[in-house]
Amino acid sequence: MAIGNVTPDSFYAGSRLMSAGGEESVNRSVVVDWAREALADGAELLDIGGCSTRPGSEPVSEETEWRRVAPALEAIKEAFPSAQLSLDTFRPVIAQRALEQFGPMIINDVSGGSEEMNAVVRAFDVPYVWTLRGDLDLPSKRPEMHDLSLILDPGLGFIGSVEADYACLRQLDRLSSYGHPVLVGLSRKSMIYKPLGLTPETSLSATQVLQFYALCHGAAILRTHDVRETKQTIRLYETLNC
């Protein structure tokens, strides 16, 4: 799953499909070029977000988020009609508008879910990334969620500390027991660069180490800023386990 942020302020500059400063119009050619490169490098899913959820960020308005994601989704749909899309949003209204206008796609909700969002994904019968935010027992506590087409995300980076992220990652195997695909998003996050004294920009190789670990412990989807390198990691994992 390739990360494309139609934002000027997401934590890793390499994922930004807008320049910093102001609410510029979305440059459709930049979005299409990003999608083309990601697909050529081996991406199977394109995840588009228009509201940064980096630590300390203030969410933009609903209308600003829509002004960002709508032209990006439209551009990708026109250029690559068979591409599988994912929308990174915690707002049910944004999810519903996107599904109505652009058709089926994954809804990737980092908030942990709500009755309103559940109703939207249930009505449109689309896959839903349920972000557990470190509570890996949550699926057993919420059996009513299992009638949705779930993808389980442990929520690394949203748990509260680097130590908590690692404690969660060590228990990743537990998620596969619920019978849903597991998505892991740890690409260039603080749990990688802080212990090593790095930055998001210098943590590519360290990211691949933990992505390989995630594959070994049940991850079915890797959400990544670096598709080509992640694809290489997946190929080595598959070679090792053939």
Residue pairs with C-beta under 8 A, 6 or more apart in sequence:
1 43
1 44
1 45
1 46
1 47
1 86
1 183
1 185
1 221
1 222
1 223
1 224
2 34
2 35
2 38
2 41
2 43
2 45
2 46
2 47
2 224
2 225
2 227
3 15
3 47
3 49
3 185
3 187
3 223
3 224
3 225
4 15
4 17
4 31
4 34
4 35
4 38
4 46
4 47
4 48
4 49
4 72
5 15
5 16
5 17
5 18
5 48
5 49
5 50
5 52
5 88
6 17
6 18
6 26
6 31
6 48
6 49
6 50
6 68
6 69
6 72
7 16
7 17
7 18
7 49
7 50
7 51
7 52
7 68
8 16
8 18
8 19
8 20
8 21
8 22
8 24
9 16
9 20
9 52
9 54
9 57
10 16
10 49
10 52
10 54
11 52
11 54
11 55
11 188
11 200
12 187
12 188
12 200
12 201
12 225
13 200
13 201
14 201
14 225
15 225
17 26
17 27
17 30
17 31
17 34
17 72
18 24
18 26
18 27
18 68
23 64
23 67
25 71
26 67
26 68
26 71
26 72
26 75
28 71
28 72
28 74
28 75
31 71
31 72
31 75
31 76
32 75
32 76
32 79
35 46
35 75
35 76
35 79
35 80
35 83
36 79
36 80
37 227
38 46
38 227
39 46
39 80
39 83
41 227
41 228
41 231
42 227
42 228
42 230
42 231
43 227
44 84
45 84
45 85
45 86
45 106
45 221
46 76
46 83
46 84
46 85
46 86
47 85
47 86
47 87
47 88
47 106
47 108
47 223
48 69
48 72
48 73
48 76
48 85
48 86
48 87
48 88
49 69
49 87
49 88
49 89
49 108
50 60
50 64
50 65
50 66
50 67
50 68
50 69
50 72
50 88
50 89
50 94
51 59
51 60
51 64
51 65
51 68
51 89
51 90
51 91
52 59
52 60
53 59
53 90
53 110
53 158
55 157
55 190
59 65
60 68
62 91
62 93
62 94
65 89
65 91
65 94
66 94
66 97
69 87
69 89
69 94
69 98
70 97
70 98
70 101
73 85
73 87
73 98
73 101
73 102
73 105
74 101
74 102
76 83
76 85
77 83
77 85
77 102
77 103
84 105
84 106
85 102
85 105
85 106
86 105
86 106
86 107
86 108
86 129
87 94
87 95
87 98
87 105
87 106
87 107
87 108
88 108
88 110
89 95
89 98
89 107
89 108
89 109
90 109
90 110
90 111
90 117
92 114
92 116
92 117
92 119
92 120
95 107
95 109
95 117
95 120
95 121
96 120
96 124
98 105
99 105
99 107
99 120
99 124
99 126
104 124
104 125
104 126
105 126
106 126
106 127
106 128
106 129
106 151
107 117
107 120
107 121
107 126
107 127
107 128
107 129
108 129
108 153
109 117
109 128
109 129
109 130
109 131
110 131
110 153
110 155
110 158
111 117
111 131
112 130
112 131
112 132
112 133
112 155
113 130
113 131
113 145
117 128
118 128
118 145
118 148
121 127
121 128
121 148
121 149
122 147
122 148
125 149
126 149
127 149
127 150
127 151
128 148
128 149
128 150
128 151
129 151
129 152
129 153
129 183
130 139
130 145
130 148
130 150
130 151
130 152
130 153
131 153
131 155
131 158
132 138
132 139
132 152
132 153
132 154
132 155
132 175
133 155
133 158
133 159
134 154
134 155
134 158
134 159
134 160
134 164
134 165
134 167
134 168
136 154
136 168
136 171
136 174
136 175
139 145
139 146
139 150
139 152
139 175
139 178
139 180
140 178
146 178
146 180
150 180
151 180
151 181
151 182
151 183
151 221
152 175
152 178
152 180
152 181
152 182
152 183
153 182
153 183
153 184
153 185
154 168
154 169
154 172
154 175
154 182
154 184
155 168
156 165
156 168
156 169
156 184
156 185
156 186
156 189
156 191
157 165
157 185
157 186
157 189
157 190
157 191
159 165
159 168
162 190
162 191
162 194
162 195
165 186
165 189
165 191
166 191
169 186
169 191
169 210
169 213
169 214
169 217
172 182
172 184
172 214
172 217
172 218
172 219
173 217
173 218
175 182
175 218
176 182
176 218
181 220
181 221
182 218
182 219
182 220
182 221
183 219
183 220
183 221
183 222
183 223
184 211
184 214
184 219
184 221
184 222
184 223
185 222
185 223
185 224
186 192
186 207
186 210
186 211
186 214
187 207
187 211
187 222
187 223
187 224
187 225
187 226
187 230
188 200
188 201
188 203
188 204
188 207
188 225
188 226
189 200
191 210
192 198
192 203
192 206
192 207
192 210
193 199
193 200
193 202
193 203
193 206
196 203
196 206
198 206
204 226
204 229
207 224
207 226
208 229
208 230
208 232
208 233
211 219
211 222
211 224
211 230
211 233
212 233
212 236
212 237
214 222
215 222
215 233
215 234
215 237
216 237
222 230
222 233
222 234
224 230
